[in-house]
Amino acid sequence: MRRPKNILFRCAAVLAAGLGLGLAFAAPAGAAVPQPVAPGELSKATNAAHSPAALGLLGKAGGTAKAAGAVSVAADTHPIYALNPAFVRDASAPVAAFWYAATTASKGGSAMTVFTTPDAGGNWQPVNVASGNTEARMTTAAKGALVFTEPQVGAWYALTATQVRPLNPSAVKSIGAKPISVTAYQELVSHRYSDKLPGTTYNDQGLAGGYDTAAAAASTAATSRNNIIPITAGAGAVALALLLIVRRKMSYND
């Protein structure tokens, strides 16, 4: 299935300029792994995932009487990173950039995940509830390495200072069954996306995979409301919500 790649990069740029203000940690030149989110910030993210707003989103998830049931939220929150558009162009940039924090929850016995991010003032807010516990499972599979996703192809990876390791079938399809070097991964994503980043002709035409990405996003939003319940808390949250709509519409094969 063709995927709206340039929408993801466009929104990533907005996210970096907005929500990323509080978490855009500086990294040494040539550092593959971004500086981790501080424990204190993750604690704030966990609190946001337990907030009345988050519980309200969980209560609405599913949208039917069958989805009703006791709601619980876990105490552990995992930072989730995404492929950094800067890394596509520059091998010295960090491979991934912080995207959102994920806290596992359940409703009526079904696994769910609460997504939280800091707003422009640095206050963590719940921005989405999605079905499943993909983030928690990928974190476990990473065995302590940083977890990041290449959402354009639905791939999840574990990142160390020198290697990128596949965590799900989509990642195996992307890079092979064995870990590859950070250098090799940069060459791969540069080939994939360098002509689709903001500022390129491909991006400016609004095309991805041969169709209008704005129309694709509108269609995705219309068909994903049962699983995507975004909360609007400023421009950054709008960008994140669009990213999440695209994300949950894809098949992750995990």
Secondary structure, 3 states (H helix, E strand, C coil): CCCCHHHHHHHHHHHHHCHHHHCCCCCCCCCCCCCCCCHHHHHHHHHHHCCHHHHHHHHHCCCCHHHCCCEEEEEEEEEEEEECHHHHHCCCCCCEEEEEEEEEEEECCEEEEEEEEECCCCCEEEEEEEECCHHHHHHHHHCCCEEEEECCCCEEEEECCCEEEECCHHHHHHHCCCCEEHHHHHHHHHHHHCCCCCCCHHHHCCEECCEEHHHHHHHHHHHCCCCCCCCCCCHHHHHHHHHHHHHHHCCCCC
